[in-house]
Amino acid sequence: MNYIDSPQIAPTFQSNSRAEDGQLDCSRWSGLCEGVLIPLGSLFAVFLLMLGVMLITT
């Protein structure tokens, strides 16, 4: 395999899919998952955590 030095590549985002995997059929779903659903899920988890803290302290 030929590897390119990393300064030549300008990465735009980090993904779990690799170049060796080839073109995925569900790349649109994967992009939606990484770009929208995971951040929204994280915000919802933080919201639930803060709600739980508020309910415990009152």
DSSP file (Angstrom, degrees, kcal/mol; ACC not computed):
  #  RESIDUE AA STRUCTURE BP1 BP2  ACC     N-H-->O    O-->H-N    N-H-->O    O-->H-N    TCO  KAPPA ALPHA  PHI   PSI    X-CA   Y-CA   Z-CA
    1    1 A M              0   0    0      0, 0.0     2,-0.5     0, 0.0     0, 0.0   0.000 360.0 360.0 360.0 143.6    0.0    0.0    0.0
    2    2 A N        -     0   0    0      2,-0.0     2,-0.4     0, 0.0     0, 0.0  -0.889 360.0-160.0-102.0 128.1    1.1    3.5   -0.7
    3    3 A Y        -     0   0    0     -2,-0.5     2,-0.4     0, 0.0     3,-0.0  -0.853   7.9-140.6-109.5 144.1    0.5    6.0    2.0
    4    4 A I        -     0   0    0     -2,-0.4     5,-0.1     1,-0.0     2,-0.0  -0.823  30.5-104.0-101.4 140.0    0.4    9.8    1.6
    5    5 A D    >   -     0   0    0     -2,-0.4     3,-1.5     1,-0.1     4,-0.4  -0.359  30.8-122.8 -60.6 141.0    2.0   12.1    4.2
    6    6 A S  G >  S+     0   0    0      1,-0.3     3,-1.4     2,-0.2    -1,-0.1   0.769 104.5  67.2 -63.8 -28.6   -0.7   13.7    6.3
    7    7 A P  G 3  S+     0   0    0      0, 0.0    -1,-0.3     0, 0.0    -2,-0.1   0.752  96.2  59.1 -64.2 -18.1    0.2   17.3    5.6
    8    8 A Q  G <  S+     0   0    0     -3,-1.5     2,-0.5     2,-0.0    -2,-0.2   0.669  98.0  69.6 -80.4 -15.2   -0.9   16.7    2.0
    9    9 A I    <   -     0   0    0     -3,-1.4    -1,-0.0    -4,-0.4     0, 0.0  -0.880  65.6-158.7-108.1 131.7   -4.4   15.8    3.1
   10   10 A A        -     0   0    0     -2,-0.5     2,-0.1     0, 0.0    -2,-0.0  -0.849  18.4-151.6-106.9  95.0   -6.8   18.4    4.6
   11   11 A P        -     0   0    0      0, 0.0     3,-0.1     0, 0.0    -2,-0.0  -0.426  14.2-171.3 -70.3 138.4   -9.4   16.3    6.5
   12   12 A T        -     0   0    0      1,-0.4     2,-0.3    -2,-0.1     0, 0.0   0.773  68.5  -3.9 -98.2 -32.3  -12.8   17.9    6.8
   13   13 A F        -     0   0    0      2,-0.0     2,-0.5     0, 0.0    -1,-0.4  -0.985  68.9-111.7-154.7 161.4  -14.4   15.5    9.3
   14   14 A Q        -     0   0    0     -2,-0.3     2,-0.3    -3,-0.1     3,-0.0  -0.840  38.7-179.9 -99.0 131.9  -13.6   12.4   11.2
   15   15 A S        -     0   0    0     -2,-0.5    16,-0.0     2,-0.2    -2,-0.0  -0.910  37.2-134.3-131.3 156.0  -15.5    9.3   10.2
   16   16 A N  S    S+     0   0    0     -2,-0.3     2,-0.2     2,-0.1    -1,-0.1   0.677  83.4  91.4 -81.1 -18.1  -15.7    5.7   11.2
   17   17 A S        -     0   0    0      2,-0.0     2,-0.3     3,-0.0    -2,-0.2  -0.564  66.8-150.2 -80.3 143.2  -15.7    4.5    7.6
   18   18 A R    >   -     0   0    0     -2,-0.2     3,-0.9     1,-0.1     4,-0.4  -0.711  24.5-117.5-110.9 161.3  -12.3    3.8    6.1
   19   19 A A  G >  S+     0   0    0     -2,-0.3     3,-1.2     1,-0.2    -1,-0.1   0.811 113.6  62.6 -65.8 -29.3  -11.1    4.1    2.5
   20   20 A E  G 3  S+     0   0    0      1,-0.2    -1,-0.2     2,-0.1     3,-0.1   0.736  92.2  65.7 -68.9 -20.8  -10.5    0.3    2.5
   21   21 A D  G <  S-     0   0    0     -3,-0.9    -1,-0.2     1,-0.2    -2,-0.2   0.694  99.1-144.0 -74.1 -17.2  -14.2   -0.3    3.0
   22   22 A G    <   -     0   0    0     -3,-1.2     2,-0.5    -4,-0.4    -1,-0.2  -0.278  46.9 -24.5  81.6-173.6  -15.0    1.1   -0.4
   23   23 A Q        -     0   0    0     -3,-0.1     2,-0.3    -2,-0.1    -4,-0.0  -0.609  69.5-140.1 -75.8 124.1  -18.1    3.2   -1.2
   24   24 A L    >   -     0   0    0     -2,-0.5     3,-0.9     1,-0.1     4,-0.1  -0.614   6.7-141.1 -86.3 144.3  -20.8    2.4    1.2
   25   25 A D  T 3  S+     0   0    0     -2,-0.3     3,-0.4     1,-0.2    -1,-0.1   0.813 103.0  48.1 -70.9 -29.5  -24.4    2.1    0.0
   26   26 A C  T 3> S+     0   0    0      1,-0.2     4,-2.4     2,-0.1    -1,-0.2  -0.138  70.5 125.7-104.1  37.9  -25.7    3.8    3.1
   27   27 A S  H <> S+     0   0    0     -3,-0.9     4,-2.4     1,-0.2    -1,-0.2   0.851  73.3  53.5 -66.7 -32.5  -23.3    6.7    3.1
   28   28 A R  H  > S+     0   0    0     -3,-0.4     4,-2.2     2,-0.2    -1,-0.2   0.921 111.1  45.8 -66.7 -42.5  -26.1    9.3    3.2
   29   29 A W  H  > S+     0   0    0      2,-0.2     4,-2.4     1,-0.2    -2,-0.2   0.887 112.6  51.3 -66.3 -38.5  -27.6    7.6    6.3
   30   30 A S  H  X S+     0   0    0     -4,-2.4     4,-2.7     2,-0.2     5,-0.2   0.906 110.4  48.5 -65.2 -41.8  -24.1    7.4    7.9
   31   31 A G  H  X S+     0   0    0     -4,-2.4     4,-2.4     2,-0.2     5,-0.2   0.897 112.1  48.9 -64.8 -39.9  -23.6   11.1    7.2
   32   32 A L  H  X>S+     0   0    0     -4,-2.2     4,-2.3     2,-0.2     5,-1.7   0.901 112.2  49.7 -64.7 -40.2  -27.0   11.9    8.7
   33   33 A C  I  <>S+     0   0    0     -4,-2.4     5,-2.3     3,-0.2    -2,-0.2   0.943 116.6  39.4 -64.3 -48.4  -26.2    9.8   11.7
   34   34 A E  I  <5S+     0   0    0     -4,-2.7    -2,-0.2     1,-0.2    -1,-0.2   0.839 123.7  39.8 -72.2 -32.1  -22.8   11.4   12.4
   35   35 A G  I  <5S+     0   0    0     -4,-2.4    -2,-0.2    -5,-0.2    -1,-0.2   0.774 133.4   6.8 -90.6 -26.9  -23.8   14.9   11.6
   36   36 A V  I  X5S+     0   0    0     -4,-2.3     4,-2.2    -5,-0.2     5,-0.2   0.751 122.2  48.2-123.2 -54.5  -27.3   15.2   13.1
   37   37 A L  I  ><S+     0   0    0     -5,-1.7     4,-2.4     1,-0.2     5,-0.2   0.885 110.6  49.2 -69.9 -39.9  -28.5   12.3   15.2
   38   38 A I  H  ><S+     0   0    0     -5,-2.3     4,-2.2    -6,-0.2    -1,-0.2   0.935 113.5  45.7 -67.8 -45.7  -25.4   11.8   17.4
   39   39 A P  H  > S+     0   0    0      0, 0.0     4,-2.4     0, 0.0    -2,-0.2   0.914 114.8  48.7 -62.4 -39.4  -25.2   15.5   18.4
   40   40 A L  H  X S+     0   0    0     -4,-2.2     4,-2.4     1,-0.2    -2,-0.2   0.897 110.9  50.6 -65.7 -38.4  -28.9   15.7   19.0
   41   41 A G  H  X S+     0   0    0     -4,-2.4     4,-2.1    -5,-0.2    -1,-0.2   0.883 109.9  50.4 -64.7 -37.7  -28.7   12.5   21.1
   42   42 A S  H  X S+     0   0    0     -4,-2.2     4,-2.2     2,-0.2    -2,-0.2   0.914 110.7  48.5 -66.5 -42.5  -25.8   14.0   23.1
   43   43 A L  H  X S+     0   0    0     -4,-2.4     4,-2.4     1,-0.2    -2,-0.2   0.901 111.2  50.7 -63.6 -39.9  -27.8   17.2   23.7
   44   44 A F  H  X S+     0   0    0     -4,-2.4     4,-2.5     2,-0.2    -1,-0.2   0.881 109.0  51.5 -65.4 -37.7  -30.8   15.2   24.8
   45   45 A A  H  X S+     0   0    0     -4,-2.1     4,-2.2     2,-0.2    -1,-0.2   0.901 110.6  48.0 -65.3 -40.5  -28.6   13.2   27.2
   46   46 A V  H  X S+     0   0    0     -4,-2.2     4,-2.6     2,-0.2    -2,-0.2   0.904 110.8  52.1 -65.6 -40.5  -27.2   16.4   28.8
   47   47 A F  H  X S+     0   0    0     -4,-2.4     4,-2.4     1,-0.2    -2,-0.2   0.923 110.6  47.3 -60.6 -44.9  -30.8   17.7   29.1
   48   48 A L  H  X S+     0   0    0     -4,-2.5     4,-2.4     2,-0.2    -1,-0.2   0.885 111.1  52.2 -64.9 -37.6  -31.9   14.6   30.9
   49   49 A L  H  X S+     0   0    0     -4,-2.2     4,-2.2     2,-0.2    -2,-0.2   0.933 111.6  45.3 -63.2 -46.2  -28.9   14.7   33.2
   50   50 A M  H  X S+     0   0    0     -4,-2.6     4,-2.4     2,-0.2    -2,-0.2   0.884 112.1  52.1 -66.4 -37.6  -29.6   18.3   34.1
   51   51 A L  H  X S+     0   0    0     -4,-2.4     4,-2.2    -5,-0.2    -1,-0.2   0.909 109.9  49.3 -63.9 -41.1  -33.3   17.5   34.6
   52   52 A G  H  X S+     0   0    0     -4,-2.4     4,-2.1     2,-0.2    -2,-0.2   0.897 110.5  50.0 -64.5 -40.3  -32.4   14.7   36.9
   53   53 A V  H  X S+     0   0    0     -4,-2.2     4,-2.2     1,-0.2    -2,-0.2   0.908 111.0  49.8 -64.1 -41.5  -30.0   16.9   38.9
   54   54 A M  H  X S+     0   0    0     -4,-2.4     4,-0.9     1,-0.2    -2,-0.2   0.893 111.8  47.9 -64.7 -39.2  -32.7   19.5   39.3
   55   55 A L  H  < S+     0   0    0     -4,-2.2    -1,-0.2     1,-0.2    -2,-0.2   0.862 112.4  49.0 -71.0 -34.4  -35.3   16.9   40.5
   56   56 A I  H  < S+     0   0    0     -4,-2.1    -2,-0.2     1,-0.2    -1,-0.2   0.896 110.2  50.2 -70.9 -39.6  -32.8   15.4   43.0
   57   57 A T  H  <        0   0    0     -4,-2.2    -1,-0.2     1,-0.2    -2,-0.2   0.661 360.0 360.0 -77.6 -14.5  -31.8   18.7   44.5
   58   58 A T     <        0   0    0     -4,-0.9    -1,-0.2    -3,-0.2    -2,-0.2   0.468 360.0 360.0 -94.3 360.0  -35.4   20.0   45.1
